[in-house]
Amino acid sequence: MKISVRIALGVATAAVLLAGATACSSDSDSSTSSGASGAASTGKFAKDSGTLVFGVVPDTASTQQNYQPLQDYIAKITGLKVEYRESSDYAALIEASVSGKVDIASFSGFTYVTAKNNGAKITPFASIITKQGQEPGYYSEAIAPANSSISKIEDFKGKKVCFVSQTSTSGYLYPSYNLLKAGIDPTKDVTPVFAGKHDASALKVSQGSECEAGFAEDVAVEAQPGLKVISKTFVIGAPMTVSDGLPADLKQKIVSGLQNVTIDQIKAAGVANADSDNFKKTFYALAPVDDSKFDVIRDLCKQTKAAACNG
């Protein structure tokens, strides 16, 4: 997601349990009212019936600031406390969703499909739009240092190439597909370097030593000087999901309150920092999506045979 929601908003506040963490609360079935929402209904919460845990993909160093206004808006429309915990990596968010440790989450498309493949009981309902008039989505960009002789993706062969993570949509899955189209095996014909975050990938490529070329989402590339864009590919918008275990009335409140929300509505609700540069760069609105939108990711998994597709 870009807020990368995604930013891809990293779309998508939230909380993700770190992989292997032992200090987090266990799932609890609640037969009491859903916190301040006043709806007496049963359901399973990641933490308790007064708290929504929202998981976030750690796309950039500023992910928490990017998500804060959306997190505060969710608290307003549900009347519940929203607990933000950023995952340590993409795999941690997948693990948390599979084990029922998040109530709402902002995934990348690849991470969402991988979570579903591994049994996560979640439903996508919206994707982030970053600019007015844009379709939900963003660009995966192939990049090189501005002074590099690299001019096309075929020139990546034999180079040290920065990716984000093996479970990153725009930082690995789409790049792998594009490399394969250019006759380059991403596992054999380049030396892969996994930077961990989009902004880290862009930085390493701009420096030109650790990575001679690479890939990152457009927002991270635009923020990093010293780069040139070799090519770019549109990526389906990062999905925001809701846990299937939440009470039905609360799920409906979350979906109806967020599915078409715009930045102007969030500002009008009096949310602090909704007018901040970080938020405006990564969020304009949310648009409805369903699971079928991510069949393109499933198709790319088949074509690339990426190991992470199956967890």
Phi, psi and chi 1 to 4 in degrees:
 res  aa     phi    psi   chi1   chi2   chi3   chi4
   1 MET       -  127.1  158.2  169.4 -171.9      -
   2 LYS   -78.0  110.4 -174.3  175.6 -177.1  177.2
   3 ILE  -118.6   18.2  -84.5 -165.9      -      -
   4 SER    62.0      - -121.5      -      -      -
   5 VAL       -   22.0  147.5      -      -      -
   6 ARG   -22.1  123.0   14.3  158.8  171.4  -42.6
   7 ILE    41.4   26.3  108.4 -178.4      -      -
   8 ALA    66.5      -      -      -      -      -
   9 LEU       -      -  -42.7  100.9      -      -
  10 GLY       -      -      -      -      -      -
  11 VAL       - -151.1  -15.4      -      -      -
  12 ALA    42.1      -      -      -      -      -
  13 THR       -  -43.0  108.3      -      -      -
  14 ALA  -179.6  173.2      -      -      -      -
  15 ALA  -155.3  138.8      -      -      -      -
  16 VAL  -126.4  133.6  173.5      -      -      -
  17 LEU   -75.8  136.6  -66.4 -176.7      -      -
  18 LEU   -68.7  144.3  -60.0 -179.8      -      -
  19 ALA   -58.6  128.8      -      -      -      -
  20 GLY    82.7   -1.3      -      -      -      -
  21 ALA   -68.0  146.7      -      -      -      -
  22 THR  -118.0   -5.0   58.7      -      -      -
  23 ALA   -93.0    2.1      -      -      -      -
  24 CYS   -88.4  156.1  -61.9      -      -      -
  25 SER   -72.6  151.3  -57.9      -      -      -
  26 SER   -84.5  161.2   60.7      -      -      -
  27 ASP   -60.2  147.3  -69.5   -4.0      -      -
  28 SER  -138.2  132.2   59.2      -      -      -
  29 ASP   -82.9  130.8  -71.2  -47.8      -      -
  30 SER  -117.0  130.1  171.0      -      -      -
  31 SER  -111.2   10.6   59.5      -      -      -
  32 THR   -94.8  177.4   60.5      -      -      -
  33 SER   -66.6  152.7   64.4      -      -      -
  34 SER   -76.9   74.1  -60.3      -      -      -
  35 GLY    56.2 -138.7      -      -      -      -
  36 ALA   -76.1   -3.0      -      -      -      -
  37 SER   -71.3  -21.6   68.1      -      -      -
  38 GLY    78.5    8.7      -      -      -      -
  39 ALA   -96.9  114.5      -      -      -      -
  40 ALA   -85.2   99.3      -      -      -      -
  41 SER  -153.1  156.2   57.2      -      -      -
  42 THR   -91.6  157.3   59.9      -      -      -
  43 GLY   175.4  172.5      -      -      -      -
  44 LYS  -110.4  125.6  178.7  177.1  -76.4 -171.2
  45 PHE  -110.2  150.7  -68.3   79.3      -      -
  46 ALA   -64.2  -33.8      -      -      -      -
  47 LYS  -123.1  -68.5 -175.2  173.4 -176.6  179.9
  48 ASP  -157.8  172.1   57.9   56.3      -      -
  49 SER   -72.9   -4.9   61.2      -      -      -
  50 GLY  -104.6    3.1      -      -      -      -
  51 THR  -135.0  136.8  -53.9      -      -      -
  52 LEU  -108.0  125.9  -71.9  171.8      -      -
  53 VAL   -97.7  125.5  177.0      -      -      -
  54 PHE  -118.2  118.1 -176.2   38.2      -      -
  55 GLY   -91.6  140.7      -      -      -      -
  56 VAL  -131.6  135.7  176.6      -      -      -
  57 VAL   -73.1  129.0  175.0      -      -      -
  58 PRO   -80.7   73.8   32.3  -35.5      -      -
  59 ASP   -72.1  -40.5  -76.5  -34.4      -      -
  60 THR  -139.8  172.2   68.8      -      -      -
  61 ALA   -67.0  -21.2      -      -      -      -
  62 SER  -102.0   19.9   60.9      -      -      -
  63 THR   -55.8  -44.5  -64.2      -      -      -
  64 GLN   -63.8  -43.5 -176.6  167.7    2.5      -
  65 GLN   -63.4  -36.6  -63.8   95.8  -50.8      -
  66 ASN   -63.6  -37.8  -66.2  -18.0      -      -
  67 TYR   -87.1  -17.3  -86.2  103.8      -      -
  68 GLN   -54.7  -47.6 -171.2   65.1   50.1      -
  69 PRO   -61.0  -38.9  -25.3   37.1      -      -
  70 LEU   -66.6  -40.4 -167.4   59.4      -      -
  71 GLN   -58.5  -46.3  174.4 -178.5  -31.4      -
  72 ASP   -65.9  -34.1  -66.3  -16.8      -      -
  73 TYR   -69.0  -39.2 -174.8   73.1      -      -
  74 ILE   -61.5  -40.2  -68.5  174.0      -      -
  75 ALA   -61.1  -39.0      -      -      -      -
  76 LYS   -66.2  -44.2  -80.9 -177.4  175.2  -71.5
  77 ILE   -79.5  -20.7   64.8  172.7      -      -
  78 THR  -102.1  -21.9   61.9      -      -      -
  79 GLY    75.3   11.6      -      -      -      -
  80 LEU  -109.8  159.2  -57.9  178.7      -      -
  81 LYS   -72.2  138.1  177.3 -176.3  176.4 -178.6
  82 VAL  -113.1  121.8  177.4      -      -      -
  83 GLU  -103.9  120.9 -173.7  175.0  -69.2      -
  84 TYR   -97.6  123.9  176.4   94.1      -      -
  85 ARG  -139.3  120.1  -71.0 -174.9 -169.1  171.8
  86 GLU   -82.4  134.6 -172.4  176.5  -58.5      -
  87 SER   -68.0  154.2   62.1      -      -      -
  88 SER   -71.2  -29.8   58.4      -      -      -
  89 ASP  -162.9  179.6   54.4   30.0      -      -
  90 TYR   -61.5  -41.1  -69.8   78.5      -      -
  91 ALA   -61.8  -34.1      -      -      -      -
  92 ALA   -67.0  -37.1      -      -      -      -
  93 LEU   -67.8  -39.6  179.9   55.5      -      -
  94 ILE   -60.5  -48.1  -66.7  168.4      -      -
  95 GLU   -60.9  -42.5 -178.2  175.4  -26.6      -
  96 ALA   -64.4  -39.5      -      -      -      -
  97 SER   -70.1  -38.3   65.9      -      -      -
  98 VAL   -64.5  -38.0  171.0      -      -      -
  99 SER   -88.5    5.2   59.9      -      -      -
 100 GLY    74.3   27.5      -      -      -      -
 101 LYS   -96.1    5.2  -59.8  -60.7 -174.8 -178.6
 102 VAL  -132.0  145.5  -67.6      -      -      -
 103 ASP   -97.0  -41.2  -61.5  -53.5      -      -
 104 ILE  -130.6  146.9  -53.6  172.4      -      -
 105 ALA  -150.3  152.1      -      -      -      -
 106 SER  -113.8  107.3  179.1      -      -      -
 107 PHE   -98.9  169.5  -74.0   90.1      -      -
 108 SER   -88.2  162.8   69.7      -      -      -
 109 GLY   -59.6  -44.1      -      -      -      -
 110 PHE   -62.9  -45.5 -168.5   12.7      -      -
 111 THR   -63.5  -39.3  -51.2      -      -      -
 112 TYR   -61.9  -49.1  162.2   71.0      -      -
 113 VAL   -61.2  -41.4  168.4      -      -      -
 114 THR   -63.8  -41.4  -56.0      -      -      -
 115 ALA   -61.9  -44.5      -      -      -      -
 116 LYS   -63.2  -41.2  -71.3  -71.2  -75.5 -173.1
 117 ASN   -60.4  -26.9  -73.2  -13.6      -      -
 118 ASN   -98.2   10.0  -78.2  -84.7      -      -
 119 GLY    99.4   10.6      -      -      -      -
 120 ALA   -63.8  132.9      -      -      -      -
 121 LYS   -95.0   78.9  -54.8  -59.8 -177.4 -177.0
 122 ILE  -137.6  156.0   54.1  177.7      -      -
 123 THR  -128.7  126.6  -61.5      -      -      -
 124 PRO   -77.7  142.0   29.8  -33.6      -      -
 125 PHE  -135.1  -13.8   64.0   89.5      -      -
 126 ALA  -158.1  156.5      -      -      -      -
 127 SER  -130.2  151.7  -77.8      -      -      -
 128 ILE   -80.7  136.4  -70.5  170.8      -      -
 129 ILE  -104.2  128.7  -63.3  171.9      -      -
 130 THR   -93.9  -21.9   57.1      -      -      -
 131 LYS  -139.0  146.7  -64.5  178.8 -178.0  178.6
 132 GLN   -58.1  134.4 -173.8  173.9    9.3      -
 133 GLY    85.3   -4.6      -      -      -      -
 134 GLN   -88.7  148.9 -175.0 -174.1   60.6      -
 135 GLU   -71.7  154.5  -70.6  -64.8  -46.8      -
 136 PRO   -60.1  115.4  -21.8   32.8      -      -
 137 GLY   155.0 -172.9      -      -      -      -
 138 TYR  -161.4 -170.6   56.0  104.5      -      -
 139 TYR  -118.4  136.2  -73.5   91.5      -      -
 140 SER   -90.3  123.7  169.2      -      -      -
 141 GLU  -115.6  132.9  -62.7 -170.7  -18.5      -
 142 ALA   -86.1  129.2      -      -      -      -
 143 ILE  -132.9  160.6   52.9  178.0      -      -
 144 ALA  -149.5  161.6      -      -      -      -
 145 PRO   -57.4  146.5  -24.8   35.4      -      -
 146 ALA   -58.2  -31.8      -      -      -      -
 147 ASN   -95.5   10.6   60.6   -3.2      -      -
 148 SER   -76.7  153.3  171.0      -      -      -
 149 SER   -80.6   -8.0   62.1      -      -      -
 150 ILE   -65.3  127.7  -67.4  172.6      -      -
 151 SER  -128.9  -11.1   61.9      -      -      -
 152 LYS  -148.3  162.3   55.4 -173.8 -177.0  -61.8
 153 ILE   -65.4  -27.0 -160.4  164.0      -      -
 154 GLU   -59.9  -24.6  -74.1   80.3    1.8      -
 155 ASP   -74.2   -6.7  -64.8  -24.0      -      -
 156 PHE   -73.0  -18.7  -77.3   29.5      -      -
 157 LYS   -59.6  131.6 -171.5  170.3 -175.2  177.0
 158 GLY    81.0    0.4      -      -      -      -
 159 LYS   -97.1  162.8  -59.6  -66.3 -166.6  -62.8
 160 LYS   -81.5  115.8  -66.3  178.8  -70.1 -175.8
 161 VAL  -117.9  127.2  175.7      -      -      -
 162 CYS   -84.4  128.3 -103.4      -      -      -
 163 PHE  -115.5  171.6  -60.5   96.8      -      -
 164 VAL   -88.4  -61.5  175.4      -      -      -
 165 SER  -159.0  155.8  161.3      -      -      -
 166 GLN   -69.0   -9.9  -72.1  179.4  -52.3      -
 167 THR  -113.1   19.3   49.4      -      -      -
 168 SER   -91.3  131.6  171.3      -      -      -
 169 THR   -66.1  -59.3  -50.4      -      -      -
 170 SER   -86.7  -12.1   57.5      -      -      -
 171 GLY  -104.5    0.9      -      -      -      -
 172 TYR  -153.6  -50.9 -171.6   72.2      -      -
 173 LEU   -64.5  -54.0 -176.1   61.9      -      -
 174 TYR   -63.8  -43.1  -84.5   82.9      -      -
 175 PRO   -58.2  -40.9  -30.5   38.7      -      -
 176 SER   -61.5  -42.8  -66.1      -      -      -
 177 TYR   -62.0  -44.6  174.2   70.4      -      -
 178 ASN   -68.6  -35.2  -72.5  -31.0      -      -
 179 LEU   -65.7  -43.1  -73.5  169.5      -      -
 180 LEU   -61.5  -40.1  -73.2  168.5      -      -
 181 LYS   -61.4  -30.7  -78.2 -158.7  -54.8 -179.6
 182 ALA   -87.6    6.3      -      -      -      -
 183 GLY    81.5   21.2      -      -      -      -
 184 ILE  -116.4  122.8  -59.2  170.8      -      -
 185 ASP   -80.2  116.8 -173.1  -36.1      -      -
 186 PRO   -66.8  -12.7   24.3  -33.9      -      -
 187 THR  -100.9  -15.1   64.4      -      -      -
 188 LYS  -125.0  -33.3  -61.6  176.5 -179.1  178.1
 189 ASP   -94.8   -2.7  -63.9  -26.1      -      -
 190 VAL  -133.8  162.7  -58.0      -      -      -
 191 THR   -97.8  104.4  -59.5      -      -      -
 192 PRO   -76.1  139.7   27.6  -32.4      -      -
 193 VAL  -125.9  121.6  176.9      -      -      -
 194 PHE   -98.4  110.2  -67.0  100.9      -      -
 195 ALA   -81.8  -21.3      -      -      -      -
 196 GLY    95.8  -39.3      -      -      -      -
 197 LYS  -137.9  157.8  -62.8  179.4 -174.6  -68.7
 198 HIS   -64.4  -42.8  -72.8  -86.4      -      -
 199 ASP   -67.8  -31.3   49.4    2.6      -      -
 200 ALA   -69.5  -38.3      -      -      -      -
 201 SER   -63.2  -46.1 -179.2      -      -      -
 202 ALA   -61.3  -41.1      -      -      -      -
 203 LEU   -64.0  -47.0  175.3   60.9      -      -
 204 LYS   -62.0  -38.9  -71.7  178.6 -175.7  -66.6
 205 VAL   -67.8  -40.6  174.1      -      -      -
 206 SER   -62.6  -32.1   72.1      -      -      -
 207 GLN   -76.5  -27.2  -66.9  170.7  -21.9      -
 208 GLY    76.8   -0.8      -      -      -      -
 209 SER   -96.6  -58.0   54.3      -      -      -
 210 GLU   -70.4  -33.4 -169.1  170.7   -8.7      -
 211 CYS  -133.2  127.4  -64.3      -      -      -
 212 GLU   -87.9  -17.5  -60.9  166.0  -85.1      -
 213 ALA  -159.2  175.1      -      -      -      -
 214 GLY   176.1 -166.2      -      -      -      -
 215 PHE  -141.7  145.2  -60.4   89.5      -      -
 216 ALA  -163.4  163.8      -      -      -      -
 217 GLU   -74.2  159.0   63.9 -173.9   11.0      -
 218 ASP   -59.5  -39.1   49.9    7.3      -      -
 219 VAL   -61.7  -42.1  169.5      -      -      -
 220 ALA   -67.4  -36.9      -      -      -      -
 221 VAL   -67.3  -43.6  173.7      -      -      -
 222 GLU   -62.1  -30.6  -69.2  164.5    7.3      -
 223 ALA   -83.3  -10.1      -      -      -      -
 224 GLN  -110.7  114.6  178.8   61.4   53.0      -
 225 PRO   -70.3  164.6   25.7  -33.3      -      -
 226 GLY    83.7   20.3      -      -      -      -
 227 LEU  -123.4  156.5  -67.8  171.8      -      -
 228 LYS  -128.4  146.0   61.7 -179.8  177.2 -179.5
 229 VAL   -92.5  122.7  176.3      -      -      -
 230 ILE   -85.6  -41.8  -55.7  -57.7      -      -
 231 SER  -162.9  164.8   64.8      -      -      -
 232 LYS  -147.2  151.2   60.0 -177.0 -178.4  179.6
 233 THR  -132.5  132.0  -55.2      -      -      -
 234 PHE   -71.2  135.4 -171.9   75.2      -      -
 235 VAL  -116.4  133.2  177.2      -      -      -
 236 ILE   -55.3  140.4 -176.8   69.5      -      -
 237 GLY   -57.3  142.4      -      -      -      -
 238 ALA   -65.4  130.8      -      -      -      -
 239 PRO   -82.5  144.6   31.4  -35.6      -      -
 240 MET   -98.8  134.8 -177.4  172.7  -77.9      -
 241 THR  -122.8  160.0   67.6      -      -      -
 242 VAL  -126.2  142.9   62.4      -      -      -
 243 SER   -68.2  135.1  168.8      -      -      -
 244 ASP   -67.7  -17.7  -66.4  -14.8      -      -
 245 GLY   -81.9  -13.2      -      -      -      -
 246 LEU   -66.4  155.9  -71.5  175.5      -      -
 247 PRO   -54.9  141.7  -24.8   34.4      -      -
 248 ALA   -58.5  -39.8      -      -      -      -
 249 ASP   -68.5  -34.6   53.1  -12.0      -      -
 250 LEU   -71.0  -41.5  178.3   56.7      -      -
 251 LYS   -58.3  -43.3  -75.3 -166.9  -68.9 -175.7
 252 GLN   -63.7  -38.7 -179.3   57.0   38.1      -
 253 LYS   -64.2  -41.4 -177.4  176.7  -71.7 -172.0
 254 ILE   -65.8  -48.6  -68.2  167.5      -      -
 255 VAL   -64.7  -48.7  172.5      -      -      -
 256 SER   -67.9  -30.4   61.5      -      -      -
 257 GLY   -78.6  -22.9      -      -      -      -
 258 LEU  -112.0  -25.9  -67.4  177.5      -      -
 259 GLN   -56.9  -31.4 -158.1  166.4   48.4      -
 260 ASN  -127.6   20.6  -69.1  -73.5      -      -
 261 VAL   -69.7  145.0   71.6      -      -      -
 262 THR  -115.0  165.8   67.5      -      -      -
 263 ILE   -63.3  -32.8 -168.1  169.5      -      -
 264 ASP   -65.7  -36.8  -72.0  -21.7      -      -
 265 GLN   -68.9  -36.4  -70.5  172.4  -45.1      -
 266 ILE   -67.1  -40.1  -66.2  175.2      -      -
 267 LYS   -63.1  -44.3  -69.7  176.9 -174.0  176.5
 268 ALA   -63.2  -24.8      -      -      -      -
 269 ALA   -78.6   -1.3      -      -      -      -
 270 GLY    80.5   22.7      -      -      -      -
 271 VAL   -73.5  127.4  171.6      -      -      -
 272 ALA   -65.4  145.3      -      -      -      -
 273 ASN    67.4   10.3  -61.2  -40.7      -      -
 274 ALA   -67.3  -18.1      -      -      -      -
 275 ASP  -101.3   12.9 -156.5   35.5      -      -
 276 SER   -72.9  154.0   68.6      -      -      -
 277 ASP   -61.7  -40.5  -72.4  -18.4      -      -
 278 ASN   -57.7  -46.3  -85.6  -16.8      -      -
 279 PHE   -70.0  -43.5 -167.7   52.1      -      -
 280 LYS   -65.5  -29.0  -71.3 -170.9  -67.3 -174.6
 281 LYS   -72.7  -25.2  -75.1  177.9 -178.1  176.9
 282 THR  -116.7   -5.1   55.0      -      -      -
 283 PHE  -146.1  128.1 -175.3   90.2      -      -
 284 TYR  -118.4  -42.4  172.6   74.1      -      -
 285 ALA  -165.4  171.5      -      -      -      -
 286 LEU  -111.8  145.0  -73.3  171.1      -      -
 287 ALA  -127.6  144.9      -      -      -      -
 288 PRO   -62.4  141.3  -21.2   33.0      -      -
 289 VAL  -141.9  162.4  -62.8      -      -      -
 290 ASP  -133.9  178.8   58.3   29.2      -      -
 291 ASP   -58.5  -33.9 -180.0   79.4      -      -
 292 SER   -62.3  -23.6   66.2      -      -      -
 293 LYS   -60.6  -22.9  -73.8  -75.0 -172.4 -179.1
 294 PHE  -100.3   13.6  -57.9   94.7      -      -
 295 ASP   -63.3  -28.3  -74.6  -14.2      -      -
 296 VAL   -62.5  -35.4   62.9      -      -      -
 297 ILE   -67.2  -42.5  -58.7  -65.7      -      -
 298 ARG   -61.9  -38.5  -62.8  179.2  176.4  101.1
 299 ASP   -66.2  -41.1 -174.8   55.6      -      -
 300 LEU   -64.0  -35.2  -73.2  176.2      -      -
 301 CYS   -60.9  -42.4  -82.5      -      -      -
 302 LYS   -64.9  -40.5  -69.3  177.8 -177.4  177.7
 303 GLN   -74.6  -36.3  -65.8 -173.1   54.5      -
 304 THR   -89.6  -20.5   62.5      -      -      -
 305 LYS    55.8   35.4  -63.1 -179.1  173.3   59.7
 306 ALA   -62.7  128.3      -      -      -      -
 307 ALA   -60.4  -34.0      -      -      -      -
 308 ALA   -68.6  -16.8      -      -      -      -
 309 CYS   -58.7  -29.2  -71.4      -      -      -
 310 ASN  -104.2   13.4  -63.7  -44.5      -      -
 311 GLY    86.0      -      -      -      -      -
